[in-house]
């Protein structure tokens, strides 16, 4: 079951990154978040509290993230590292 995403200017970068990876919007649990971002749970928490990482969403007792937000974050980090070299 995918997550509906209305097309507007605010989420256009998220739609583009999903298209880049051939994915559709969905929710990701902790294991997949760690795999996509390559950072620990505690580091993600620190960055999230600093406003530098996508905010988690709560579904019951489970933390989830939107796939598009994780991919966009990882892509922006990759671009920043490439531009810094």
C-alpha positions in Angstrom: 0.0 0.0 0.0 1.6 3.3 -1.1 1.2 6.7 0.3 -0.6 9.2 -1.9 1.3 12.3 -2.8 -0.4 15.3 -4.4 1.8 17.1 -6.9 2.7 20.6 -5.9 5.9 22.7 -5.7 6.6 21.7 -2.1 6.9 18.0 -2.8 8.3 18.2 -6.4 11.9 17.4 -5.3 10.5 14.4 -3.4 8.7 13.2 -6.5 11.8 13.7 -8.6 14.0 11.7 -6.2 11.5 8.8 -6.2 11.5 8.8 -10.0 15.3 8.9 -10.0 15.4 5.7 -8.0 12.3 4.1 -9.7 10.4 4.0 -6.4 6.9 5.0 -5.3 6.1 6.7 -2.0 5.9 4.4 1.0 6.7 4.3 4.7 10.1 2.9 5.9 10.8 1.3 9.3 14.1 1.7 11.2 16.0 -1.1 9.5 15.4 0.3 6.0 16.1 3.9 7.3 19.5 2.7 8.5 20.2 1.0 5.2 19.2 4.0 3.1 21.0 6.6 5.2 24.0 4.7 6.5 23.8 6.4 9.9 23.0 4.9 13.3 19.7 5.3 15.1 21.3 7.7 17.7 22.9 9.8 15.0 19.6 10.1 13.1 17.9 11.2 16.4 20.6 13.9 17.0 20.3 15.2 13.4 16.5 15.1 13.6 16.5 17.2 16.8 18.9 19.7 15.1 16.5 19.9 12.1 19.0 18.3 9.8 17.2 15.0 9.2 13.7 14.1 8.2 11.3 13.9 11.1 9.9 10.5 12.0 6.2 9.8 12.0 4.5 7.6 14.6 2.1 4.9 13.7 1.1 3.3 17.0 4.4 2.5 18.7 6.3 2.3 15.4 8.5 5.0 14.0 8.4 5.4 10.2 9.8 7.8 7.6 8.7 8.7 4.1 10.9 7.0 1.6 11.1 10.2 -0.5 12.3 12.2 2.5 15.1 9.7 3.3 16.2 9.5 -0.4 16.2 13.3 -0.7 18.3 13.7 2.4 20.8 11.0 1.3 21.0 12.6 -2.2 21.5 16.1 -0.8 24.3 14.7 1.5 25.9 13.0 -1.5 25.8 16.2 -3.6 27.2 18.3 -0.7 30.1 15.8 -0.3 30.8 15.8 -4.1 30.8 19.6 -4.2 33.1 19.8 -1.2 35.9 17.9 -2.8 
